[in-house]
Amino acid sequence: MIEARPWLDRIQPYRPGRHATSADGSMASNESPLGASPAVAEAVAAAAVEAHLYPDSLALALREELACLHDVHPDQILLGNGSDELIFLLAWAYLAQGGHAVCADPAYRMDEISSQVVDAQLTKVPLRDWTHDLDTMAAIPADIAYVVNPHNPTGTVVGRGALERFVATARARLVVVDEAYIDFTDAPDATTALPLARRGQAVVLRTFSKVHGLAGLRVGYLIGNQEIVATLRKIRAPFSVSALAQAAALAAVRDLDHTDAVRRHTRDHLAALTDLISKAGYRVVPSQANFVLVQTPDEQRLIDRLAAHGITVRPGSSLGVPGTVRMSVPTAKGLDLVARALASG
């Protein structure tokens, strides 16, 4: 019987968050509480008529829309089956057979798992005050440096100036900035590393799963140097982004009003959620994402307390931060559930 490559034994499988019995109580996976734009369902229905046809392999229409939005050339963009596929492509292309990656500790799990899959060395640098320790990371020679900004699972950010200094001084040969949660920051335009990606100095990852509410359709994209994009195209599955997903993403990115509404809801309810948790006696890491990381002396007790009111959350121990619980920003009804759970003692 064939055996798997021995280094795969050290991989701890990814464990997704659990859904609650109601959507309002589901706070484990950082999904959009307002869902997708109404235009998405129409676009998907229209695209389904041609479901017998293969999709555009390189998603030209969507890349052109994104190129206009981000002021880059379409050939600087690569679409993927969620940004997770793109993370694996980067690992296969630049970390396989002896590569070295550096990231924060705790790491985003896909950065960690993809490095382990290709048997690369992974150096994890502990956070400093819940934020990336970029000075220490910059001193480590590596092929790829991953910066998740805002960071998951803490929700903290580093500013563009700090990222520019990091890119200028880092000994890593490629800096990858994962901006899955960038739309929820106080000032996305002042935080994003897109100017670095435009100049080919870094790679930026984005997703349609968060602010656009398309987690179930799996669409992400990468912006970077055209040579890097061309390399990743060679090893990417040719039809990894379905026609329905492409149509949905195009409709979502064009509905600016819905995007703004999700962002406003998230910022308002983030503040309300933080206030509720703080008044209940817990410490909350200041977040710039659509979730909060709650510090607790008894992780399981808080999880059980919330579960008794129909709320699912993510245990910090499963994310590399024991003694914490990560909670997604909920709907208005979900916020009421949290209030009742925390008042129950």
C-alpha positions as CSV (number, residue, x, y, z in Angstrom):
1,M,0.0,0.0,0.0
2,I,1.3,3.4,-0.9
3,E,2.2,5.8,1.9
4,A,1.9,9.6,2.0
5,R,5.1,11.7,2.1
6,P,6.4,11.6,5.6
7,W,6.3,15.3,6.2
8,L,2.5,15.4,5.7
9,D,2.1,13.7,9.1
10,R,2.9,16.9,10.9
11,I,0.0,18.8,9.4
12,Q,-3.0,19.4,11.7
13,P,-6.1,19.4,9.5
14,Y,-7.9,22.7,9.1
15,R,-11.1,22.8,11.2
16,P,-13.7,25.2,9.9
17,G,-16.0,27.1,12.3
18,R,-19.4,25.5,13.1
19,H,-22.7,27.1,12.1
20,A,-25.4,27.6,14.7
21,T,-29.0,26.5,14.3
22,S,-29.8,30.1,13.2
23,A,-27.8,32.4,10.9
24,D,-28.0,35.1,13.6
25,G,-26.2,32.8,16.1
26,S,-23.4,31.8,13.6
27,M,-20.3,33.8,14.7
28,A,-17.5,31.3,14.1
29,S,-16.5,31.9,10.5
30,N,-16.5,35.7,9.9
31,E,-19.2,35.5,7.3
32,S,-21.0,38.6,6.1
33,P,-24.1,39.3,8.3
34,L,-25.8,41.1,5.4
35,G,-25.2,38.4,2.8
36,A,-24.4,39.1,-0.8
37,S,-25.7,41.9,-3.0
38,P,-29.2,41.3,-4.4
39,A,-27.6,41.6,-7.8
40,V,-25.6,38.4,-7.2
41,A,-28.6,36.0,-7.4
42,E,-29.7,37.5,-10.7
43,A,-26.2,37.3,-12.1
44,V,-25.8,33.6,-11.0
45,A,-29.3,32.7,-12.4
46,A,-28.4,34.3,-15.8
47,A,-25.0,32.5,-15.9
48,A,-26.6,29.2,-15.0
49,V,-28.2,29.1,-18.4
50,E,-24.8,28.4,-19.9
51,A,-23.7,25.9,-17.2
52,H,-22.9,23.4,-19.9
53,L,-20.1,25.5,-21.1
54,Y,-16.6,25.8,-19.6
55,P,-15.9,29.1,-17.8
56,D,-13.4,31.7,-19.0
57,S,-10.2,30.2,-17.7
58,L,-8.6,33.5,-16.8
59,A,-11.8,35.4,-16.0
60,L,-11.0,38.3,-18.3
61,A,-14.2,40.4,-17.7
62,L,-13.7,40.2,-13.9
63,R,-9.9,40.9,-14.2
64,E,-10.6,44.0,-16.3
65,E,-13.2,45.2,-13.8
66,L,-10.7,44.7,-10.9
67,A,-7.8,46.2,-12.9
68,C,-9.9,49.4,-13.4
69,L,-10.9,49.4,-9.7
70,H,-7.3,49.0,-8.4
71,D,-5.5,50.9,-11.2
72,V,-3.3,48.0,-12.4
73,H,-2.9,46.1,-15.6
74,P,-5.2,43.0,-16.0
75,D,-2.1,40.8,-16.4
76,Q,-1.2,41.7,-12.8
77,I,-4.3,39.9,-11.6
78,L,-4.9,36.2,-11.1
79,L,-8.2,34.8,-10.0
80,G,-8.4,31.7,-7.8
81,N,-10.9,29.4,-6.1
82,G,-10.8,31.6,-3.0
83,S,-7.5,33.3,-1.9
84,D,-6.6,30.0,-0.3
85,E,-5.9,28.4,-3.8
86,L,-3.6,31.3,-4.5
87,I,-1.7,30.8,-1.2
88,F,-1.1,27.2,-2.3
89,L,0.0,28.2,-5.7
90,L,2.6,30.6,-4.1
91,A,3.8,27.7,-2.0
92,W,4.1,25.3,-4.9
93,A,5.9,27.9,-7.0
94,Y,8.3,29.5,-4.5
95,L,8.6,27.3,-1.4
96,A,8.8,23.7,-2.8
97,Q,12.0,21.6,-2.4
98,G,13.7,23.5,0.4
99,G,12.0,26.9,0.5
100,H,11.6,29.0,3.6
101,A,8.6,31.1,4.7
102,V,8.2,33.5,7.6
103,C,5.0,34.6,9.2
104,A,3.4,35.8,12.4
105,D,2.6,33.5,15.3
106,P,-0.2,32.7,15.4
107,A,-0.3,32.2,11.6
108,Y,-3.2,32.2,9.2
109,R,-3.7,28.5,9.0
110,M,-3.5,28.3,5.2
111,D,-0.1,30.0,5.1
112,E,1.1,27.4,7.6
113,I,-0.6,24.3,6.0
114,S,0.5,25.2,2.4
115,S,4.1,25.6,3.6
116,Q,4.0,22.2,5.3
117,V,2.4,20.5,2.2
118,V,5.5,21.4,0.2
119,D,7.9,20.5,3.0
120,A,9.2,24.1,3.4
121,Q,10.7,25.5,6.5
122,L,8.3,27.9,8.3
123,T,9.5,30.4,10.9
124,K,6.8,31.8,13.0
125,V,7.5,35.1,14.8
126,P,5.4,35.8,17.9
127,L,3.2,38.9,17.8
128,R,4.2,41.9,19.8
129,D,1.3,43.6,21.5
130,W,-1.0,41.5,19.4
131,T,0.5,42.9,16.2
132,H,3.0,41.7,13.6
133,D,6.6,42.1,14.8
134,L,7.9,43.3,11.4
135,D,11.3,44.2,12.7
136,T,12.1,40.7,13.7
137,M,10.4,39.2,10.6
138,A,12.5,41.5,8.4
139,A,15.7,40.1,9.7
140,I,14.9,36.5,8.8
141,P,16.1,35.3,5.3
142,A,13.2,33.6,3.6
143,D,11.7,33.1,0.2
144,I,8.3,34.4,1.3
145,A,7.2,36.6,4.1
146,Y,3.4,36.5,4.8
147,V,1.8,39.5,6.4
148,V,-2.0,39.1,7.1
149,N,-3.3,42.7,7.4
150,P,-5.6,43.0,9.2
151,H,-4.3,40.0,11.1
152,N,-6.4,36.9,11.6
153,P,-7.2,36.0,14.4
154,T,-6.4,39.2,16.3
155,G,-7.9,41.9,13.9
156,T,-4.9,44.2,14.4
157,V,-3.3,46.2,11.6
158,V,0.0,47.6,10.5
159,G,0.0,50.8,8.5
160,R,1.2,51.3,5.0
161,G,4.3,53.2,6.1
162,A,5.3,50.2,8.2
163,L,4.7,47.8,5.3
164,E,6.8,50.0,3.0
165,R,9.6,50.0,5.5
166,F,9.3,46.2,5.9
167,V,9.4,45.6,2.1
168,A,12.4,47.9,1.8
169,T,14.3,46.1,4.6
170,A,13.0,42.5,4.6
171,R,15.5,39.7,3.7
172,A,12.6,37.8,2.3
173,R,12.6,37.7,-1.5
174,L,8.8,38.0,-1.8
175,V,6.4,39.8,0.5
176,V,2.8,38.6,0.4
177,V,0.2,40.8,2.1
178,D,-3.2,39.1,2.7
179,E,-5.9,41.8,2.8
180,A,-9.0,39.6,3.2
181,Y,-10.3,42.0,5.9
182,I,-9.0,45.3,4.5
183,D,-12.5,46.8,3.7
184,F,-13.4,46.8,7.4
185,T,-10.5,49.0,8.5
186,D,-11.0,52.6,9.5
187,A,-9.1,53.8,6.4
188,P,-8.7,51.0,3.8
189,D,-7.0,53.3,1.2
190,A,-4.4,54.4,3.8
191,T,-3.7,50.8,5.0
192,T,-3.6,48.7,1.8
193,A,-0.3,47.5,0.3
194,L,-1.8,48.0,-3.3
195,P,0.7,50.7,-4.2
196,L,3.5,48.2,-3.5
197,A,1.7,45.6,-5.6
198,R,1.3,48.1,-8.5
199,R,5.1,48.6,-8.5
200,G,5.7,44.9,-8.4
201,Q,7.3,45.2,-4.9
202,A,4.8,42.9,-3.1
203,V,1.9,40.6,-3.8
204,V,-1.5,41.4,-2.4
205,L,-4.3,38.9,-1.8
206,R,-8.0,39.8,-1.7
207,T,-11.1,37.7,-1.3
208,F,-14.8,38.0,-2.2
209,S,-15.7,36.0,0.9
210,K,-15.9,38.8,3.4
211,V,-17.2,42.2,2.5
212,H,-18.9,40.9,-0.6
213,G,-20.5,37.9,1.1
214,L,-19.5,35.2,-1.4
215,A,-17.8,32.7,0.9
216,G,-19.9,29.9,-0.5
217,L,-18.8,30.6,-4.1
218,R,-15.0,30.7,-3.5
219,V,-13.5,33.6,-5.4
220,G,-10.2,35.4,-4.5
221,Y,-7.6,37.2,-6.5
222,L,-3.9,38.1,-6.4
223,I,-2.3,41.4,-7.6
224,G,1.4,41.5,-8.2
225,N,4.3,41.4,-10.6
226,Q,3.3,40.1,-14.1
227,E,6.1,37.6,-14.1
228,I,4.8,36.1,-10.8
229,V,1.2,36.0,-12.2
230,A,2.5,34.3,-15.4
231,T,4.3,31.6,-13.3
232,L,1.2,30.9,-11.2
233,R,-1.0,30.7,-14.3
234,K,1.2,27.7,-15.4
235,I,0.4,25.6,-12.3
236,R,-3.2,26.8,-11.6
237,A,-6.0,24.5,-12.5
238,P,-7.4,25.9,-15.7
239,F,-11.1,26.2,-14.7
240,S,-10.8,26.7,-10.9
241,V,-13.2,29.6,-10.8
242,S,-16.6,28.6,-12.1
243,A,-18.7,30.7,-14.4
244,L,-21.3,31.2,-11.6
245,A,-18.6,32.4,-9.3
246,Q,-17.2,34.8,-11.9
247,A,-20.7,36.2,-12.6
248,A,-21.4,36.6,-8.9
249,A,-18.1,38.4,-8.2
250,L,-18.6,40.8,-11.1
251,A,-22.1,41.7,-9.9
252,A,-20.8,42.1,-6.3
253,V,-17.9,44.3,-7.1
254,R,-20.1,46.6,-9.1
255,D,-22.6,47.1,-6.3
256,L,-20.8,49.8,-4.4
257,D,-23.9,50.7,-2.3
258,H,-24.1,47.2,-0.9
259,T,-20.4,47.1,-0.1
260,D,-20.7,50.4,1.7
261,A,-23.7,49.1,3.7
262,V,-21.8,46.0,4.8
263,R,-18.8,48.1,5.8
264,R,-21.0,50.5,7.8
265,H,-22.9,47.7,9.5
266,T,-19.7,46.0,10.4
267,R,-18.0,49.1,11.9
268,D,-21.1,50.0,13.9
269,H,-21.8,46.5,15.2
270,L,-18.1,45.9,15.9
271,A,-18.2,48.8,18.3
272,A,-21.4,47.6,19.9
273,L,-20.1,44.0,20.2
274,T,-16.8,45.3,21.7
275,D,-18.8,47.4,24.2
276,L,-21.0,44.5,25.3
277,I,-18.1,42.1,25.8
278,S,-16.0,44.7,27.7
279,K,-18.9,45.6,30.0
280,A,-19.3,41.8,30.8
281,G,-15.7,41.9,32.2
282,Y,-13.7,40.5,29.3
283,R,-10.8,42.1,27.6
284,V,-11.0,42.5,23.8
285,V,-8.1,43.0,21.4
286,P,-8.8,46.2,19.4
287,S,-10.0,45.0,16.0
288,Q,-10.0,46.5,12.5
289,A,-11.7,43.4,11.0
290,N,-15.2,41.9,11.1
291,F,-14.5,39.9,14.3
292,V,-13.1,40.4,17.8
293,L,-10.7,38.3,19.8
294,V,-11.9,38.0,23.4
295,Q,-9.4,37.2,26.2
296,T,-10.8,34.9,28.8
297,P,-9.4,32.9,31.8
298,D,-11.7,30.0,30.9
299,E,-12.1,29.5,27.1
300,Q,-14.5,26.6,27.2
301,R,-16.7,28.3,29.9
302,L,-17.3,31.3,27.6
303,I,-18.0,29.1,24.6
304,D,-20.5,27.1,26.6
305,R,-22.1,30.3,27.9
306,L,-22.7,31.5,24.4
307,A,-23.7,28.1,23.1
308,A,-26.5,28.0,25.6
309,H,-28.1,30.9,23.8
310,G,-27.6,29.5,20.3
311,I,-24.3,31.1,19.5
312,T,-21.3,29.4,17.9
313,V,-17.8,31.0,18.1
314,R,-14.3,29.9,17.3
315,P,-12.1,28.6,20.1
316,G,-8.8,30.5,20.3
317,S,-7.0,27.3,21.0
318,S,-7.9,26.1,17.5
319,L,-6.3,29.3,16.1
320,G,-3.1,29.2,18.0
321,V,-4.3,31.6,20.7
322,P,-5.4,29.6,23.7
323,G,-7.2,31.5,26.4
324,T,-9.2,33.4,23.8
325,V,-12.4,33.2,21.8
326,R,-12.9,34.7,18.3
327,M,-16.4,36.1,17.6
328,S,-17.6,37.4,14.2
329,V,-19.6,40.7,14.0
330,P,-23.2,39.5,14.0
331,T,-26.5,40.7,12.7
332,A,-28.7,43.0,14.9
333,K,-30.5,40.0,16.2
334,G,-27.2,38.2,16.8
335,L,-26.1,41.2,18.9
336,D,-29.2,40.7,21.0
337,L,-28.3,37.1,21.5
338,V,-24.9,38.1,22.7
339,A,-26.4,40.6,25.1
340,R,-28.7,38.0,26.6
341,A,-25.9,35.4,26.8
342,L,-23.5,37.7,28.6
343,A,-26.2,39.0,31.0
344,S,-27.1,35.4,32.0
345,G,-24.0,35.0,34.2
